[in-house]
């Protein structure tokens, strides 16, 4: 947005050109656009009415699963941003892109990661970073829902972000965040946002996939199976980048330049082993990693490294 028009201000705009939006760029319910030219008159006005008069309907975290991996559906989210992960430059579809992830939290202390891409990182992302110490409230409009190490959201070409909007719901959420500052900081300091929240990704109405119907194209699936652990001759750990968990040949504790995240991080052991999941249609071998693997083994990754080295 240019310097002439500022967010949360009102304007009287006349002599703008109304044009249809090309079908490939239409958002849900938006088929026409205003084009401002040198003939357009823009005048700022002041009154006491609500500056955001449209009443939005926000999707609850627990309902995000209904929109997971549906390409033609998006959601609106109202949440507190409590943490920003480091921005990264990656190659996507043969082009260089910038991504930065933010941790959203609701009043139930549930967390969902938001991935901002490219221009969003440099615009709205910078504004969020400047106010990070104040627990910025954000309205995320038309974001996509996916599954990546838990429920997650991501920007799309027509996504819109309102940071600390002057509306009652945002003020109430800001006050809640300030009252619970210590608990929100615990989530950040203990990296609790990395934990898998079963309540967000599984519901009683969830459909199960049979083993015979599992494919490599599925990003996530729920199965109702028997758990077996017959192959006990495994290593149970591997050395990984402490940031992205990709395998490395670096020695334990040594800082190295990771080929995946393109940054320097230390090499740390991570728990990993394979199990068989069986139902009446077949058997699938599944790899289990990280904290869940340690819980199932009932010993730590350090103990696994010492015993199975």
Secondary structure, 3 states (H helix, E strand, C coil): CCCCCCCCCEEEEECCEEEECCHHHCECCECEEEECCCCCEEEEECCCCCCCCCCCCCCCHHHHHHHECCCCCCEEEEEEEEEECCCEEEEECCEEEEEEEEEEECCCCCEEEEEEECHHHHCHHHHHHHCHHHCCEEEEEEEEEEECCCEEEECCCCCEEEECCCCHHHHHHHHHHHHCHHHHHHHHHCCHHHCCCHHHHCCCCCCCCCHHHCCCCCCCCCCCCEEECCCCCCCCEEEEECCCCCECCCCCCCEEECCCCCCEEEEEEEEEEEEEEEECCEEEEEEEEHHHHHHHHCCCHHHHHHHHC
